[in-house]
Amino acid sequence: MRKLSALLAVLLLSCSAFAQEDPSKKTDVDVSKAGDHIMIQLGLNGLQGAPDSIKDHLNGFQRSANAYVMFDKKFKGNPRFSIGIGAGVGTNNYYFKNMIVDIGSSNAILPFINTDSAQNFKKYKMSTTFLEVPLEFRFTARPDMPNKSIKAAIGVKAGTLVSAKTKGKILRNIDGSVINNYTVKTITKSYFNTTRLAGTARVGYGIFSLYGMYSFSGLFKDGVAAEMNSIQVGLTISGL
């Protein structure tokens, strides 16, 4: 929470400084010109703080996808700077090998079940979906040609959990032989934090930029599992 407060303070101070009208820097740039109104992000996830018993069972690339519609308000005194605010959806997918995350359990502690020596699923994932409101302080080197310009942004986003689920496919025995091909789904938010606050940053050129996200709030509720915070890095495609 201290990190979030500090980041918000920096954003507010920066906005106040650049929002001042500077008569000596008049520009003919159309400040109503759209800038990054649509943002699509494809990334990789990490779980900071996950114990080795969980990290050792993560399988392959942990993928994420986000999509936002943004409103961009440029500073009249210096249209290279702007504030972007909007709404959208953020998703996280975590893939496991020889592990079941029993989110449907009634236990006080969320069971992470090691299935190295038991029946297991060939494919198993845990997914979350958040409805999010991102806020960015943006810089565009050439606001008259945003699709041919260096861009950078820092910000925060707040989200509410709309879905959390696990999905297992293709049940196998301990030797890896297929028992059956059925799919098992469990949908419940009972073990998860239903709000998320995260810091964001991105930098790039034109419609492409690299982005990073760090969640200040843990993935799970206090006391039900080790404190694990989501991290994302990936590619942003933006424009319009």
Wavefront OBJ file of the C-alpha trace (Angstrom):
o trace
v 0.000 0.000 0.000
v 2.891 2.385 0.652
v 4.144 1.749 -2.894
v 0.686 2.533 -4.263
v 0.438 5.775 -2.266
v 3.861 6.902 -3.431
v 3.046 6.151 -7.063
v -0.261 8.023 -6.867
v 1.504 11.012 -5.290
v 4.042 11.100 -8.134
v 1.266 10.940 -10.714
v -0.715 13.759 -9.111
v 2.332 16.002 -8.756
v 3.363 15.350 -12.349
v -0.112 16.082 -13.647
v -0.275 19.324 -11.689
v 3.096 20.468 -13.000
v 2.429 19.764 -16.651
v -1.175 20.945 -16.642
v -0.091 24.582 -16.133
v -0.572 26.740 -19.209
v 2.743 27.997 -20.591
v 2.164 30.914 -23.006
v 5.744 30.652 -24.292
v 5.073 27.142 -25.635
v 2.034 27.603 -27.819
v 1.463 24.834 -30.340
v -0.733 24.178 -33.338
v -1.165 20.504 -32.434
v -4.805 19.422 -32.395
v -5.173 18.503 -28.715
v -8.441 16.705 -29.434
v -6.637 14.174 -31.646
v -7.233 10.616 -30.462
v -4.328 8.901 -28.771
v -4.151 5.219 -27.784
v -7.901 4.910 -27.258
v -7.677 1.147 -27.732
v -5.069 -0.934 -25.887
v -4.604 -4.681 -26.317
v -1.958 -6.414 -24.232
v -0.507 -9.904 -24.602
v 1.851 -10.947 -21.842
v 3.471 -13.506 -19.597
v 2.598 -13.927 -15.916
v 4.671 -14.536 -12.842
v 3.763 -15.234 -9.222
v 6.124 -13.379 -6.897
v 6.302 -15.058 -3.510
v 5.117 -18.473 -4.675
v 6.822 -21.238 -2.639
v 8.999 -23.785 -4.441
v 6.310 -26.453 -3.975
v 4.108 -24.414 -6.321
v 6.712 -22.866 -8.625
v 8.146 -26.313 -9.388
v 4.757 -27.356 -10.777
v 4.144 -24.364 -13.020
v 4.128 -25.630 -16.588
v 5.286 -23.701 -19.656
v 4.420 -20.045 -20.247
v 1.884 -18.415 -17.940
v -0.108 -16.251 -20.337
v -2.279 -13.163 -19.981
v -4.434 -10.976 -22.237
v -5.886 -7.533 -21.490
v -8.070 -5.155 -23.499
v -9.040 -1.574 -22.620
v -10.972 1.325 -24.099
v -9.300 4.591 -23.045
v -10.107 8.296 -22.991
v -7.043 10.466 -23.624
v -6.934 14.061 -22.341
v -3.931 16.093 -23.468
v -2.532 19.052 -21.539
v -3.231 22.213 -23.529
v 0.021 23.818 -22.418
v 2.091 20.862 -23.602
v 0.230 18.212 -25.653
v 3.173 15.826 -25.434
v 1.742 14.950 -22.013
v -1.694 13.540 -21.358
v -3.825 11.567 -18.941
v -5.416 8.330 -20.093
v -8.291 6.716 -18.196
v -10.611 3.951 -19.256
v -12.076 0.531 -18.576
v -11.563 -3.007 -19.742
v -10.819 -6.612 -18.899
v -7.624 -8.241 -17.647
v -7.065 -12.004 -17.636
v -4.413 -14.241 -16.094
v -3.815 -17.924 -16.831
v -1.552 -20.158 -14.741
v -0.692 -23.627 -16.066
v 0.295 -26.501 -13.775
v 1.945 -29.872 -14.230
v 1.041 -32.672 -11.811
v -0.823 -30.349 -9.463
v -4.459 -29.656 -8.628
v -5.498 -26.331 -7.096
v -8.668 -27.305 -5.259
v -10.496 -23.954 -5.208
v -13.744 -25.833 -4.597
v -12.513 -27.125 -1.243
v -14.204 -26.163 2.028
v -10.867 -26.126 3.897
v -9.687 -22.913 5.527
v -6.375 -23.314 3.665
v -6.435 -23.603 -0.131
v -5.155 -27.087 -1.077
v -2.388 -27.248 -3.689
v -2.343 -31.005 -4.289
v 0.860 -32.586 -5.627
v -0.082 -35.380 -8.054
v 3.418 -36.527 -9.005
v 2.592 -39.946 -7.537
v -1.118 -40.049 -8.292
v -3.642 -39.657 -11.062
v -3.191 -36.299 -12.769
v -4.443 -34.135 -15.604
v -2.409 -33.735 -18.778
v -3.566 -30.113 -18.984
v -4.481 -28.062 -15.936
v -4.873 -24.314 -15.495
v -6.148 -21.702 -13.077
v -7.637 -18.516 -14.556
v -8.813 -15.158 -13.238
v -10.687 -12.351 -14.999
v -10.807 -8.782 -13.659
v -12.897 -5.807 -14.717
v -10.334 -2.994 -14.512
v -10.036 0.795 -14.591
v -6.552 1.877 -15.740
v -5.126 5.376 -15.226
v -1.978 6.473 -17.082
v 0.235 9.564 -17.155
v 1.442 9.552 -20.758
v 4.240 11.066 -22.823
v 4.208 11.184 -26.646
v 7.257 12.767 -28.279
v 5.305 13.732 -31.429
v 1.617 14.208 -30.552
v 0.897 15.333 -34.139
v 2.024 11.881 -35.397
v 1.345 9.443 -32.530
v 1.764 6.365 -34.734
v 5.335 7.442 -35.587
v 6.436 8.582 -32.159
v 8.235 7.389 -29.066
v 5.736 6.844 -26.243
v 5.952 6.147 -22.525
v 3.445 5.877 -19.689
v 3.270 5.106 -15.982
v 0.102 4.468 -14.060
v -2.078 2.400 -11.815
v -5.121 0.263 -12.334
v -7.846 -0.954 -10.011
v -9.885 -4.031 -10.695
v -12.663 -6.218 -9.354
v -12.654 -9.983 -9.807
v -15.495 -11.203 -12.013
v -14.394 -14.812 -12.475
v -11.964 -17.356 -11.041
v -11.802 -20.956 -12.164
v -9.717 -24.070 -12.651
v -9.896 -26.487 -15.560
v -8.420 -29.960 -15.908
v -8.382 -31.973 -19.142
v -7.416 -35.584 -19.948
v -7.125 -37.638 -16.758
v -4.056 -39.913 -16.653
v -2.724 -42.564 -14.285
v 0.668 -42.361 -12.587
v 2.357 -43.896 -15.652
v 0.936 -41.222 -17.974
v -1.608 -43.502 -19.635
v -4.929 -41.829 -20.435
v -7.826 -42.944 -18.247
v -10.433 -40.772 -19.977
v -10.705 -37.507 -21.903
v -13.242 -35.678 -19.819
v -12.869 -32.059 -18.651
v -13.385 -30.867 -15.073
v -14.154 -27.217 -14.290
v -14.505 -25.488 -10.931
v -15.702 -21.881 -10.763
v -15.563 -19.986 -7.465
v -14.021 -16.804 -6.056
v -14.018 -17.958 -2.434
v -10.218 -18.113 -1.953
v -9.308 -15.108 -4.120
v -8.894 -11.421 -3.414
v -11.803 -9.786 -5.202
v -10.033 -6.437 -5.668
v -6.693 -5.741 -7.293
v -4.474 -2.650 -7.259
v -1.489 -2.651 -9.573
v 1.248 -0.359 -10.847
v 1.866 -0.219 -14.599
v 4.489 1.103 -17.013
v 5.052 0.911 -20.753
v 7.443 2.307 -23.351
v 7.588 1.901 -27.109
v 7.284 3.376 -30.579
v 4.126 3.937 -32.602
v 1.415 1.382 -31.938
v 3.769 -1.091 -30.215
v 5.167 -0.881 -26.691
v 6.519 -3.134 -23.976
v 4.569 -3.098 -20.736
v 4.959 -4.272 -17.172
v 2.482 -4.705 -14.334
v 2.971 -5.457 -10.626
v 0.006 -6.190 -8.381
v 0.262 -4.563 -4.944
v -2.488 -6.854 -3.660
v -2.049 -10.598 -3.306
v -3.777 -13.076 -5.585
v -5.362 -14.894 -2.638
v -7.065 -13.749 0.541
v -4.914 -13.395 3.658
v -4.288 -16.668 5.435
v -5.599 -19.078 2.790
v -2.285 -19.443 0.930
v 1.211 -17.990 0.757
v 1.187 -14.321 -0.271
v 1.621 -14.328 -4.041
v 1.579 -11.187 -6.173
v 0.939 -11.187 -9.909
v 3.564 -9.814 -12.298
v 3.076 -9.307 -16.037
v 5.403 -8.335 -18.865
v 4.469 -8.261 -22.501
v 3.488 -6.380 -25.649
v 0.917 -3.594 -25.950
v -0.755 -2.801 -29.269
v -2.441 0.606 -29.099
v -3.885 3.226 -31.385
v -6.950 5.017 -32.767
l 1 2 3 4 5 6 7 8 9 10 11 12 13 14 15 16 17 18 19 20 21 22 23 24 25 26 27 28 29 30 31 32 33 34 35 36 37 38 39 40 41 42 43 44 45 46 47 48 49 50 51 52 53 54 55 56 57 58 59 60 61 62 63 64 65 66 67 68 69 70 71 72 73 74 75 76 77 78 79 80 81 82 83 84 85 86 87 88 89 90 91 92 93 94 95 96 97 98 99 100 101 102 103 104 105 106 107 108 109 110 111 112 113 114 115 116 117 118 119 120 121 122 123 124 125 126 127 128 129 130 131 132 133 134 135 136 137 138 139 140 141 142 143 144 145 146 147 148 149 150 151 152 153 154 155 156 157 158 159 160 161 162 163 164 165 166 167 168 169 170 171 172 173 174 175 176 177 178 179 180 181 182 183 184 185 186 187 188 189 190 191 192 193 194 195 196 197 198 199 200 201 202 203 204 205 206 207 208 209 210 211 212 213 214 215 216 217 218 219 220 221 222 223 224 225 226 227 228 229 230 231 232 233 234 235 236 237 238 239 240
